């Protein structure tokens, strides 16, 4: 049961950014709906006053403002990403290429190292069990116990879950 719970939690943890985007999008849409209601009320008021030409001008200006807001939002995201990249590059300035490459390999090295250690322990444990004449089911129960299943399921779910949620 714990394995199932950690698998689900690990898989869903990759979707946390999408969940935050969902709530941000919902908030944006609520704001846009409020603006649309205000605009509709204004249009009705303008129609009552017989100012149809003014309404068209207001509509064009509203569209221009919306386009400008969309462009500004996109540009802000690009600027933020560029600032993050610039900060990352600034940290490595003055360092040699091998130091920069070594710094970039920290996470992959730890990930691959942990997997290799896990595989070594499991394979060597299985080999040792077979050499000592341990029954296969007993060896399997000892090597692939609930804790190992939980850890393995969490890691696989996290990596593949985050990949699934990161695709648009």
Residue pairs with C-beta under 8 A, 6 or more apart in sequence:
2 146
2 150
3 146
3 149
3 150
3 153
4 153
6 150
6 153
6 154
6 157
7 153
7 154
7 157
8 157
9 154
10 153
10 154
10 155
10 156
10 157
10 158
10 161
11 157
11 158
11 160
11 161
12 161
13 158
13 161
13 162
14 158
14 161
14 162
14 163
14 164
14 165
14 166
15 161
15 164
15 165
17 165
17 166
18 165
39 58
39 62
42 58
43 55
43 58
46 52
46 54
46 55
46 58
47 55
92 99
92 100
92 103
95 103
118 152
122 143
122 144
122 148
125 139
125 142
125 143
126 139
126 143
129 138
129 139
129 142
129 143
130 136
130 139
